[in-house]
Amino acid sequence: MAGFIGERARRKQRNTIIIFILIIVGVLMFLVFPKLLLNENIPSDTLLPTEEEIASSESKADTEELELQIFQKEQKIIFRDQQINKLQKKIEILITENNKLSESISKQIADTINQNVEIENSKEKIEKIQSELQQKIKKSGN
């Protein structure tokens, strides 16, 4: 059989062709894609941007994203300020309640002290009265 090429030889030839094609595609990707990326608007070193840079969609998207971030930060600040105000009001309420409670406690302590003094005074008066009564009983019994 003349011209017969074996199965291994065909597979080897097919593999070498596929590898060669993959190498070519890899080289093209390596060389072409960086050039495509360079075609994007690169900011110039001049003081004022060019009209192309101003009109580019990237700069618009960037400014919109930045404005959105600024808005979000402002909202966070407003929320935190409101939370701080609420906490300060709660602190003021707690301070006033604490003062009221301390005043009422001091009044109760003063009242109990006055009652104790009155009780001691009344005990002394009772003792005086009892001693006077006993002296009168002794005088009347003699």
Beta strands, then each sheet from edge to edge (+ up, - down):
end
